[in-house]
Amino acid sequence: MQQRAWRPATDKELILSLVVITGDEEFYGRLRGIAIEFQWRLARAESIEEAELLVGRKPTPLVIYEGDPDSGNWRFALRRLNELLPRPCVLLASEVADENLLREVMRNNGYDILPKAASSDKLVRSLNFAWFWALSWERGRR
């Protein structure tokens, strides 16, 4: 296996960017406020198809999918979003955040749960960590 050389991040890579798939205005407003405060790039999609178009036009390391954990549709959504190229780090935004759901998220190719009720500080920490992981993972594949 060929060893890939490390390279410094580009200026574009140093700005956290994410796509959020949500119909929840309050949750989106909180994320938008955080994005403005920290100068992150935030795009909103109303559907998986719209997110696919956004990520296809401008690769984005983070995708947040806000779905109903009880409906089961989020499982399909996480698997589908994980197939995008380059592969984003996909988080499930949920009112529920327990170990059982986290295991299920990971089984369906998701990265983590983003608790919708979390404080802004916790959201920032979670998104920063996911972004760092996504960039490190992508750079390791080059």
Helices and strands as residue ranges (DSSP letters): G 12-14, E 17-21, H 25-38, E 41-45, H 48-57, E 62-66, H 73-82, E 89-94, H 99-107, E 112-115, H 120-141
